[in-house]
Amino acid sequence: MSEAEAPSALVLRVDARQCELRLADGSVHAASWRSRVFDRRGDDRVPIAVGDRVLLESGADDLAVAEVLPRRNLFCRRGSGEDQDERQLLAANVDQVLVVSSLAEPPFSSIAADRILVACSFAGIPARVVLNKVDLGQPEQLAAIRASYAAAGIPVHATSALRGDGMDDLRSAIAGRTSVFYGLSGVGKSTLLNALAPGLRLATRESSAALGSGRHTTSNSQLYLLPGGGAIIDTPGVRKFRPYGLPPSELPLHFPEMVAVEARCRFADCSHRTEPGCGLRQAVIEGRVPESRLRSYLEILAELEGIHGGTGGETPPGPDHKTRR
């Protein structure tokens, strides 16, 4: 196959040193990538993401990625363990990220969801929260979580993949769009995707009762084209998400309900920890900003300051969202 016959392709899946591609004619092929692509990876653990458009060239025996085309956006996270200084690419050229959580088994954690939402805002990607397993939770808990994101303008979908709650609204939200489904392990993401698109037949596993968390069922991100238009990107479940590249000074911009409140702080550089005259802490006391959102902000701020430099102040004790508010 010549370069003229296959000038570009869509990346459906990325594995070690190769990827799965969909060509313009709809055919799917495996391809390696040229060493120069890997040589230009910079801080990226792997230089190609699911959803990338790539230029191809062919050799005597294989098809190879020669270049990654410019992206309109990139969803990524900070690596973990020995790779914590590297950027892990999760998906590129997407229309939205759906932060999949569960109301119970495992319990919803606002800190976990807010970390992903901050990364989406920093990347300029619209996001939605999907609360799955609502059949296992309490209505008042669901109402409290909805209210906590209302001021931030973040849509919340309440679903039960097994019972069918909220599935029609969720199908409408993803129709014609490229959507990333991302969340912690065990929240029922694969079951949810199977209910949305039965033809996927993704493997599922139950949550671990002993650990209160889930078991991984997806090992690599995978893009699936939907029959009616659009696509979904299934991603591996994670235990902890850390934003990549976000300066501590920009963090308040990614908590939109806090921006107007910050103007009432006595000090322009208020960190919202212990400074006198903090408008944000006063807004929490008055119930205008949820305490769970302030706690998320302070935890992420301390982490970013530890990475980029700063005060690195400790997060004061307080409630996570979880099952108690």
C-alpha positions as a Markdown table, in Angstrom:
| # | Residue | x | y | z |
|---|---|---|---|---|
| 1 | Met | 0.0 | 0.0 | 0.0 |
| 2 | Ser | 1.5 | 3.3 | -1.0 |
| 3 | Glu | 1.4 | 6.5 | 0.9 |
| 4 | Ala | -1.0 | 7.9 | -1.8 |
| 5 | Glu | -3.4 | 5.0 | -1.1 |
| 6 | Ala | -3.4 | 5.5 | 2.7 |
| 7 | Pro | -2.3 | 9.0 | 3.5 |
| 8 | Ser | -3.9 | 9.1 | 6.9 |
| 9 | Ala | -5.8 | 7.0 | 9.4 |
| 10 | Leu | -7.7 | 7.1 | 12.7 |
| 11 | Val | -6.0 | 5.5 | 15.7 |
| 12 | Leu | -8.4 | 3.0 | 17.4 |
| 13 | Arg | -6.1 | 1.4 | 19.9 |
| 14 | Val | -2.4 | 1.8 | 21.1 |
| 15 | Asp | -0.3 | -1.1 | 22.3 |
| 16 | Ala | 3.4 | -1.5 | 22.9 |
| 17 | Arg | 5.2 | -0.1 | 19.8 |
| 18 | Gln | 2.2 | -0.6 | 17.5 |
| 19 | Cys | -1.4 | 0.6 | 17.1 |
| 20 | Glu | -4.7 | -0.4 | 15.4 |
| 21 | Leu | -5.8 | 2.0 | 12.7 |
| 22 | Arg | -9.0 | 2.6 | 10.7 |
| 23 | Leu | -8.2 | 3.7 | 7.1 |
| 24 | Ala | -10.4 | 6.0 | 5.0 |
| 25 | Asp | -12.0 | 3.0 | 3.2 |
| 26 | Gly | -13.2 | 1.6 | 6.6 |
| 27 | Ser | -10.7 | -1.2 | 6.8 |
| 28 | Val | -8.8 | -1.8 | 10.0 |
| 29 | His | -5.0 | -2.6 | 10.1 |
| 30 | Ala | -2.3 | -3.0 | 12.6 |
| 31 | Ala | 0.7 | -0.6 | 12.2 |
| 32 | Ser | 4.0 | -0.1 | 13.9 |
| 33 | Trp | 5.5 | 3.4 | 14.1 |
| 34 | Arg | 8.7 | 4.8 | 12.8 |
| 35 | Ser | 11.5 | 5.5 | 15.3 |
| 36 | Arg | 11.4 | 9.2 | 14.6 |
| 37 | Val | 7.8 | 9.3 | 16.0 |
| 38 | Phe | 9.0 | 7.8 | 19.3 |
| 39 | Asp | 12.1 | 10.0 | 19.3 |
| 40 | Arg | 9.9 | 13.1 | 19.4 |
| 41 | Arg | 7.8 | 12.0 | 22.3 |
| 42 | Gly | 9.2 | 14.6 | 24.8 |
| 43 | Asp | 7.5 | 14.0 | 28.2 |
| 44 | Asp | 5.0 | 11.6 | 26.7 |
| 45 | Arg | 5.2 | 8.0 | 27.8 |
| 46 | Val | 3.9 | 6.9 | 24.4 |
| 47 | Pro | 3.6 | 9.5 | 21.6 |
| 48 | Ile | 0.3 | 8.4 | 20.1 |
| 49 | Ala | -3.2 | 8.5 | 21.6 |
| 50 | Val | -6.4 | 6.8 | 20.7 |
| 51 | Gly | -8.3 | 9.3 | 18.5 |
| 52 | Asp | -5.2 | 10.7 | 16.9 |
| 53 | Arg | -5.1 | 11.2 | 13.1 |
| 54 | Val | -1.8 | 10.0 | 11.7 |
| 55 | Leu | 0.0 | 10.0 | 8.4 |
| 56 | Leu | 1.1 | 6.6 | 7.1 |
| 57 | Glu | 3.8 | 5.2 | 5.0 |
| 58 | Ser | 4.4 | 1.6 | 3.9 |
| 59 | Gly | 7.5 | -0.5 | 3.9 |
| 60 | Ala | 8.2 | -3.8 | 2.3 |
| 61 | Asp | 6.3 | -5.8 | 5.0 |
| 62 | Asp | 4.3 | -3.4 | 7.1 |
| 63 | Leu | 2.3 | -0.3 | 7.4 |
| 64 | Ala | 3.8 | 2.3 | 9.7 |
| 65 | Val | 2.9 | 5.6 | 11.4 |
| 66 | Ala | 5.2 | 8.3 | 10.1 |
| 67 | Glu | 3.7 | 11.4 | 11.8 |
| 68 | Val | 1.0 | 12.4 | 14.3 |
| 69 | Leu | -1.2 | 15.2 | 12.8 |
| 70 | Pro | -2.0 | 18.3 | 14.9 |
| 71 | Arg | -4.6 | 17.7 | 17.6 |
| 72 | Arg | -7.6 | 19.9 | 18.5 |
| 73 | Asn | -7.4 | 18.7 | 22.1 |
| 74 | Leu | -5.7 | 16.1 | 24.3 |
| 75 | Phe | -7.0 | 14.3 | 27.4 |
| 76 | Cys | -4.1 | 13.2 | 29.5 |
| 77 | Arg | -2.9 | 12.5 | 33.1 |
| 78 | Arg | 0.3 | 12.4 | 35.0 |
| 79 | Gly | 2.0 | 9.0 | 35.1 |
| 80 | Ser | 2.4 | 7.0 | 38.3 |
| 81 | Gly | 5.2 | 5.3 | 40.0 |
| 82 | Glu | 8.5 | 5.5 | 38.1 |
| 83 | Asp | 6.6 | 7.3 | 35.2 |
| 84 | Gln | 5.2 | 10.1 | 37.4 |
| 85 | Asp | 7.2 | 12.8 | 35.5 |
| 86 | Glu | 5.8 | 11.7 | 32.2 |
| 87 | Arg | 2.5 | 12.6 | 30.5 |
| 88 | Gln | 0.2 | 9.6 | 29.8 |
| 89 | Leu | -2.0 | 10.3 | 26.8 |
| 90 | Leu | -5.5 | 8.9 | 27.1 |
| 91 | Ala | -7.4 | 10.2 | 24.1 |
| 92 | Ala | -7.2 | 12.9 | 21.4 |
| 93 | Asn | -9.6 | 15.0 | 19.3 |
| 94 | Val | -12.6 | 14.3 | 21.4 |
| 95 | Asp | -15.9 | 16.2 | 22.0 |
| 96 | Gln | -16.4 | 15.4 | 25.6 |
| 97 | Val | -15.3 | 13.3 | 28.6 |
| 98 | Leu | -17.9 | 11.4 | 30.7 |
| 99 | Val | -16.6 | 11.0 | 34.2 |
| 100 | Val | -18.1 | 7.7 | 35.2 |
| 101 | Ser | -18.7 | 7.2 | 38.9 |
| 102 | Ser | -21.0 | 5.1 | 41.0 |
| 103 | Leu | -23.4 | 6.1 | 43.7 |
| 104 | Ala | -22.5 | 3.0 | 45.6 |
| 105 | Glu | -20.3 | -0.1 | 45.4 |
| 106 | Pro | -17.8 | 1.7 | 45.3 |
| 107 | Pro | -19.2 | 4.9 | 46.9 |
| 108 | Phe | -19.0 | 8.2 | 45.0 |
| 109 | Ser | -15.9 | 10.3 | 45.8 |
| 110 | Ser | -16.1 | 13.9 | 44.8 |
| 111 | Ile | -12.3 | 14.2 | 45.1 |
| 112 | Ala | -11.7 | 11.5 | 42.5 |
| 113 | Ala | -14.3 | 13.0 | 40.1 |
| 114 | Asp | -13.1 | 16.6 | 40.6 |
| 115 | Arg | -9.5 | 15.7 | 39.7 |
| 116 | Ile | -10.7 | 14.4 | 36.3 |
| 117 | Leu | -13.0 | 17.4 | 35.8 |
| 118 | Val | -10.1 | 19.8 | 36.5 |
| 119 | Ala | -8.0 | 18.1 | 33.9 |
| 120 | Cys | -10.8 | 18.3 | 31.4 |
| 121 | Ser | -11.3 | 22.0 | 32.0 |
| 122 | Phe | -7.5 | 22.6 | 31.7 |
| 123 | Ala | -7.6 | 20.8 | 28.3 |
| 124 | Gly | -10.6 | 22.7 | 27.1 |
| 125 | Ile | -12.8 | 19.6 | 26.9 |
| 126 | Pro | -16.4 | 19.7 | 28.0 |
| 127 | Ala | -17.2 | 17.1 | 30.7 |
| 128 | Arg | -20.2 | 15.4 | 32.2 |
| 129 | Val | -20.6 | 13.4 | 35.4 |
| 130 | Val | -22.3 | 10.0 | 35.1 |
| 131 | Leu | -23.5 | 8.5 | 38.4 |
| 132 | Asn | -24.1 | 4.9 | 37.8 |
| 133 | Lys | -25.7 | 2.3 | 40.1 |
| 134 | Val | -28.3 | 4.8 | 41.3 |
| 135 | Asp | -30.4 | 1.8 | 42.2 |
| 136 | Leu | -28.0 | 1.0 | 45.0 |
| 137 | Gly | -27.9 | 4.5 | 46.5 |
| 138 | Gln | -30.1 | 7.0 | 48.3 |
| 139 | Pro | -32.2 | 9.7 | 46.5 |
| 140 | Glu | -31.1 | 12.4 | 48.9 |
| 141 | Gln | -27.4 | 11.6 | 48.3 |
| 142 | Leu | -28.0 | 11.8 | 44.5 |
| 143 | Ala | -29.8 | 15.2 | 45.0 |
| 144 | Ala | -26.8 | 16.5 | 47.0 |
| 145 | Ile | -24.3 | 15.5 | 44.4 |
| 146 | Arg | -26.4 | 17.1 | 41.6 |
| 147 | Ala | -26.6 | 20.3 | 43.6 |
| 148 | Ser | -22.8 | 20.4 | 44.2 |
| 149 | Tyr | -22.1 | 20.5 | 40.5 |
| 150 | Ala | -25.0 | 22.8 | 39.4 |
| 151 | Ala | -23.2 | 26.1 | 40.1 |
| 152 | Ala | -20.2 | 24.8 | 38.1 |
| 153 | Gly | -22.4 | 24.1 | 35.1 |
| 154 | Ile | -21.4 | 20.4 | 35.0 |
| 155 | Pro | -24.3 | 18.1 | 33.8 |
| 156 | Val | -24.9 | 15.1 | 36.0 |
| 157 | His | -26.5 | 11.9 | 34.6 |
| 158 | Ala | -28.0 | 9.4 | 37.0 |
| 159 | Thr | -28.0 | 5.9 | 35.5 |
| 160 | Ser | -28.5 | 2.3 | 36.3 |
| 161 | Ala | -27.0 | 0.2 | 33.6 |
| 162 | Leu | -28.7 | -2.9 | 34.9 |
| 163 | Arg | -32.2 | -1.3 | 35.5 |
| 164 | Gly | -32.1 | 1.1 | 32.6 |
| 165 | Asp | -32.5 | 4.4 | 34.5 |
| 166 | Gly | -31.3 | 7.4 | 32.6 |
| 167 | Met | -30.0 | 5.5 | 29.6 |
| 168 | Asp | -32.1 | 7.4 | 27.0 |
| 169 | Asp | -30.8 | 10.7 | 28.2 |
| 170 | Leu | -27.2 | 9.4 | 28.1 |
| 171 | Arg | -27.7 | 8.1 | 24.6 |
| 172 | Ser | -28.8 | 11.5 | 23.5 |
| 173 | Ala | -25.8 | 13.1 | 25.1 |
| 174 | Ile | -23.3 | 11.0 | 23.2 |
| 175 | Ala | -25.1 | 10.9 | 19.8 |
| 176 | Gly | -22.9 | 12.2 | 17.0 |
| 177 | Arg | -20.1 | 13.0 | 19.4 |
| 178 | Thr | -16.7 | 11.4 | 20.2 |
| 179 | Ser | -17.0 | 10.7 | 23.9 |
| 180 | Val | -14.4 | 9.4 | 26.4 |
| 181 | Phe | -15.8 | 7.2 | 29.2 |
| 182 | Tyr | -13.4 | 7.5 | 32.1 |
| 183 | Gly | -13.5 | 6.7 | 35.8 |
| 184 | Leu | -12.2 | 4.7 | 38.7 |
| 185 | Ser | -12.2 | 0.9 | 38.7 |
| 186 | Gly | -15.4 | -0.9 | 39.5 |
| 187 | Val | -17.9 | 1.8 | 38.8 |
| 188 | Gly | -19.7 | -0.3 | 36.1 |
| 189 | Lys | -18.3 | 1.5 | 33.1 |
| 190 | Ser | -18.1 | -1.6 | 30.9 |
| 191 | Thr | -21.7 | -2.6 | 31.9 |
| 192 | Leu | -22.8 | 0.9 | 31.1 |
| 193 | Leu | -21.2 | 0.9 | 27.7 |
| 194 | Asn | -22.7 | -2.5 | 26.8 |
| 195 | Ala | -26.1 | -1.1 | 27.7 |
| 196 | Leu | -25.5 | 1.9 | 25.5 |
| 197 | Ala | -24.1 | -0.1 | 22.6 |
| 198 | Pro | -25.0 | -3.8 | 22.9 |
| 199 | Gly | -22.8 | -4.8 | 20.0 |
| 200 | Leu | -19.6 | -4.0 | 22.0 |
| 201 | Arg | -19.9 | -7.0 | 24.3 |
| 202 | Leu | -17.2 | -5.7 | 26.6 |
| 203 | Ala | -16.0 | -8.0 | 29.4 |
| 204 | Thr | -17.3 | -7.0 | 32.9 |
| 205 | Arg | -16.4 | -8.0 | 36.5 |
| 206 | Glu | -17.9 | -7.4 | 39.8 |
| 207 | Ser | -16.5 | -4.9 | 42.3 |
| 208 | Ser | -14.2 | -6.3 | 45.0 |
| 209 | Ala | -16.1 | -6.5 | 48.3 |
| 210 | Ala | -12.9 | -6.9 | 50.3 |
| 211 | Leu | -11.2 | -3.8 | 48.9 |
| 212 | Gly | -14.3 | -1.7 | 48.3 |
| 213 | Ser | -13.1 | -1.0 | 44.8 |
| 214 | Gly | -13.2 | -2.5 | 41.4 |
| 215 | Arg | -11.2 | -4.9 | 39.3 |
| 216 | His | -9.8 | -3.8 | 36.0 |
| 217 | Thr | -11.6 | -5.1 | 32.9 |
| 218 | Thr | -10.2 | -2.8 | 30.2 |
| 219 | Ser | -6.4 | -2.9 | 29.8 |
| 220 | Asn | -6.0 | -0.4 | 26.9 |
| 221 | Ser | -8.1 | 2.5 | 25.6 |
| 222 | Gln | -10.2 | 1.5 | 22.6 |
| 223 | Leu | -12.2 | 3.6 | 20.2 |
| 224 | Tyr | -15.5 | 2.2 | 18.9 |
| 225 | Leu | -17.5 | 3.8 | 16.1 |
| 226 | Leu | -21.2 | 4.0 | 16.8 |
| 227 | Pro | -23.7 | 2.9 | 14.1 |
| 228 | Gly | -25.7 | 6.1 | 14.3 |
| 229 | Gly | -22.7 | 8.4 | 14.2 |
| 230 | Gly | -20.1 | 9.4 | 16.8 |
| 231 | Ala | -17.8 | 7.2 | 18.8 |
| 232 | Ile | -17.0 | 6.1 | 22.3 |
| 233 | Ile | -13.6 | 5.6 | 23.8 |
| 234 | Asp | -13.4 | 3.0 | 26.5 |
| 235 | Thr | -10.5 | 3.5 | 28.9 |
| 236 | Pro | -8.9 | 1.4 | 31.7 |
| 237 | Gly | -10.1 | 2.1 | 35.2 |
| 238 | Val | -7.6 | 3.8 | 37.5 |
| 239 | Arg | -7.1 | 4.0 | 41.2 |
| 240 | Lys | -6.0 | 7.6 | 41.3 |
| 241 | Phe | -5.9 | 10.4 | 38.7 |
| 242 | Arg | -3.5 | 13.3 | 38.7 |
| 243 | Pro | -3.7 | 16.2 | 36.3 |
| 244 | Tyr | -0.6 | 16.9 | 34.2 |
| 245 | Gly | 0.9 | 20.3 | 33.4 |
| 246 | Leu | -1.5 | 22.5 | 35.3 |
| 247 | Pro | 0.2 | 25.4 | 37.2 |
| 248 | Pro | -1.1 | 25.9 | 40.8 |
| 249 | Ser | -1.9 | 29.5 | 40.0 |
| 250 | Glu | -4.4 | 28.5 | 37.3 |
| 251 | Leu | -6.3 | 25.9 | 39.4 |
| 252 | Pro | -9.1 | 28.3 | 40.6 |
| 253 | Leu | -10.0 | 28.9 | 36.9 |
| 254 | His | -11.1 | 25.3 | 36.7 |
| 255 | Phe | -13.5 | 25.5 | 39.6 |
| 256 | Pro | -15.9 | 27.9 | 37.8 |
| 257 | Glu | -18.3 | 28.4 | 40.8 |
| 258 | Met | -15.3 | 29.8 | 42.8 |
| 259 | Val | -14.2 | 32.5 | 40.3 |
| 260 | Ala | -16.8 | 35.1 | 41.3 |
| 261 | Val | -16.5 | 34.3 | 45.0 |
| 262 | Glu | -12.7 | 34.8 | 44.9 |
| 263 | Ala | -13.2 | 38.5 | 44.2 |
| 264 | Arg | -14.5 | 38.9 | 47.7 |
| 265 | Cys | -11.3 | 37.6 | 49.3 |
| 266 | Arg | -9.3 | 40.2 | 51.3 |
| 267 | Phe | -6.0 | 39.2 | 49.6 |
| 268 | Ala | -5.6 | 38.9 | 45.9 |
| 269 | Asp | -3.3 | 35.9 | 46.3 |
| 270 | Cys | -5.5 | 34.1 | 48.8 |
| 271 | Ser | -5.0 | 30.4 | 48.9 |
| 272 | His | -8.3 | 29.8 | 50.7 |
| 273 | Arg | -6.5 | 27.8 | 53.5 |
| 274 | Thr | -6.2 | 30.0 | 56.6 |
| 275 | Glu | -6.0 | 33.6 | 55.3 |
| 276 | Pro | -8.4 | 36.1 | 57.1 |
| 277 | Gly | -11.2 | 37.5 | 55.1 |
| 278 | Cys | -11.4 | 34.5 | 52.6 |
| 279 | Gly | -14.5 | 35.0 | 50.5 |
| 280 | Leu | -14.5 | 31.4 | 49.4 |
| 281 | Arg | -14.4 | 29.9 | 52.9 |
| 282 | Gln | -17.2 | 32.3 | 53.9 |
| 283 | Ala | -19.2 | 31.1 | 50.8 |
| 284 | Val | -18.8 | 27.5 | 52.1 |
| 285 | Ile | -20.1 | 28.5 | 55.5 |
| 286 | Glu | -23.1 | 30.2 | 53.9 |
| 287 | Gly | -23.8 | 27.2 | 51.8 |
| 288 | Arg | -23.2 | 29.0 | 48.5 |
| 289 | Val | -20.2 | 26.7 | 47.6 |
| 290 | Pro | -20.2 | 23.0 | 48.6 |
| 291 | Glu | -17.6 | 22.0 | 51.2 |
| 292 | Ser | -16.7 | 19.0 | 49.1 |
| 293 | Arg | -15.6 | 21.2 | 46.2 |
| 294 | Leu | -13.4 | 23.4 | 48.4 |
| 295 | Arg | -11.8 | 20.2 | 49.9 |
| 296 | Ser | -11.1 | 18.9 | 46.3 |
| 297 | Tyr | -9.6 | 22.3 | 45.4 |
| 298 | Leu | -7.2 | 22.3 | 48.4 |
| 299 | Glu | -6.1 | 18.7 | 47.9 |
| 300 | Ile | -5.3 | 19.3 | 44.2 |
| 301 | Leu | -3.6 | 22.6 | 45.0 |
| 302 | Ala | -1.3 | 21.0 | 47.6 |
| 303 | Glu | -0.3 | 18.3 | 45.1 |
| 304 | Leu | 0.4 | 20.8 | 42.3 |
| 305 | Glu | 2.4 | 23.0 | 44.6 |
| 306 | Gly | 4.5 | 19.9 | 45.5 |
| 307 | Ile | 5.2 | 19.3 | 41.8 |
| 308 | His | 5.6 | 22.8 | 40.5 |
| 309 | Gly | 6.8 | 24.6 | 43.6 |
| 310 | Gly | 4.8 | 26.6 | 46.1 |
| 311 | Thr | 3.7 | 26.5 | 49.7 |
| 312 | Gly | 2.5 | 22.9 | 49.6 |
| 313 | Gly | 0.2 | 23.5 | 52.5 |
| 314 | Glu | -1.8 | 20.6 | 54.0 |
| 315 | Thr | -5.4 | 20.0 | 53.2 |
| 316 | Pro | -7.5 | 20.6 | 56.3 |
| 317 | Pro | -9.6 | 17.7 | 57.5 |
| 318 | Gly | -13.2 | 17.6 | 56.2 |
| 319 | Pro | -15.7 | 15.4 | 54.4 |
| 320 | Asp | -15.2 | 13.9 | 51.0 |
| 321 | His | -18.5 | 13.4 | 49.1 |
| 322 | Lys | -18.5 | 9.6 | 49.3 |
| 323 | Thr | -21.7 | 8.3 | 50.9 |
| 324 | Arg | -21.8 | 11.0 | 53.6 |
| 325 | Arg | -22.0 | 14.7 | 53.1 |
